[in-house]
Amino acid sequence: MKVIETNIDDMSGEFLGYLMERLLKHNALDVWYTPIYMKKNRPGIKVSVLCHPQDQEKLEDILLKETTTLGVRSYSTFRRTLQRRWVRVSTRYGDVRIKVAYGEGVLKASPEYEDCRLAATTGGVPLKEVYDEAMREFSKLDIE
């Protein structure tokens, strides 16, 4: 795994959402922003991108073209992950996919936000209500 980073203190925040979309579309595994203070105590943003080595150059090109940065830095890292799969549950608001992460004695589950958002909007109910019902339905399954 590779992490690519750059610090920016002279670019409008309006462009950061677009930047994240572009990076994710071009195989970034994750993108995150960290507020930082730069020279002369100016507030800035550290842009971090996690990727596979074969995607590094393309993602660096995007950072150089889509931001005001003059350069990027990168380093190798290790990522340990749980296995993942999707399970679908039926709720009174519609089907919701649940992301299940498991392995090494761990089991975690999380309803897919977009499915819950759509069900809440369509059903005219709070998002939390759909989320909670999806988790109740998931808990009824025999998942190990």
C-alpha positions, 0 to 999 in steps of 0.5 A, spaced: 500 500 500 502 507 498 500 513 502 500 520 498 500 526 501 500 534 500 499 540 504 494 545 501 493 552 504 491 556 498 485 553 495 478 554 496 474 548 500 469 548 494 474 544 490 475 539 495 469 535 494 470 534 487 478 532 488 475 526 492 470 524 487 476 524 482 481 520 486 476 515 488 473 514 481 481 513 479 482 507 484 484 511 491 482 506 496 481 512 501 481 519 501 481 523 507 482 531 509 486 533 516 486 540 518 493 543 519 497 549 521 502 551 516 507 556 516 506 563 518 500 559 522 496 559 516 490 554 516 491 548 511 488 541 509 493 535 509 490 531 503 491 523 504 490 518 499 491 510 500 492 506 494 495 500 491 502 502 488 500 501 481 495 507 481 500 511 485 502 515 479 495 516 476 493 519 483 499 523 484 497 526 477 490 528 479 493 531 485 498 535 481 493 537 476 486 539 480 490 542 486 494 548 488 500 544 490 507 544 488 508 537 490 506 531 493 510 526 498 508 518 498 510 512 503 509 505 503 504 502 509 501 496 511 493 495 511 490 489 515 483 488 513 477 484 515 474 480 510 467 483 507 461 481 504 454 484 503 447 481 506 441 484 504 435 484 509 428 486 508 425 492 512 418 495 512 421 501 508 424 496 503 431 492 502 437 494 505 444 492 504 448 490 510 456 490 510 459 485 514 466 485 516 468 478 519 475 474 521 480 473 527 474 473 532 471 479 530 464 480 527 461 487 525 455 490 521 453 496 518 447 498 514 449 501 507 448 509 508 445 510 501 440 504 501 438 507 508 437 514 505 433 512 499 428 508 504 428 514 509 426 519 503 421 514 500 418 512 506 418 519 509 421 517 516 427 519 519 434 515 517 435 513 524 429 509 524 431 505 517 438 504 520 435 501 527 430 497 523 435 494 518 440 492 524 434 489 528 433 484 522 440 483 521 440 481 528 435 475 526 440 472 521 444 466 523 451 470 521 458 467 524 
